[in-house]
């Protein structure tokens, strides 16, 4: 199963939120300055399995993981 959301999509969402929330023309840090592989790990976490079973079996639980 492929990821529910991509790194590119997260980058776009983060940029839009930063533009909305930052005040006084604060500089927006480059997305590439993030810690490598941390985001990728978080994106793939809802798709983890143990003993052949998903840890988050329902699609709604997979989605909820991203918003916790």
JOUR-V545408 format. One record per backbone hydrogen bond with DSSP energy under -1.0 kcal/mol. CO is the residue of the C=O (numbers start at 0). NH is the residue of the N-H. E is the energy in kcal/mol with one decimal. If there is no record, write none. Layout:
((CO;NH;E) (CO;NH;E))
//
This chain:
((5;9;-2.1) (6;10;-2.5) (7;11;-2.3) (8;12;-2.5) (9;13;-2.9) (10;14;-2.2) (11;15;-2.1) (12;16;-2.5) (13;17;-2.5) (14;18;-2.3) (15;19;-1.8) (16;20;-2.6) (17;21;-2.6) (22;25;-1.0) (29;32;-1.6) (30;33;-1.6) (34;37;-1.0) (36;40;-1.8) (37;41;-1.9) (38;42;-2.5) (39;43;-1.8) (40;44;-1.1) (43;46;-1.6) (44;47;-1.9) (47;54;-2.5) (49;52;-1.6) (52;49;-2.7) (57;61;-1.8) (58;62;-2.4) (59;63;-2.3) (60;64;-1.6) (63;66;-1.2) (64;67;-1.1))
//
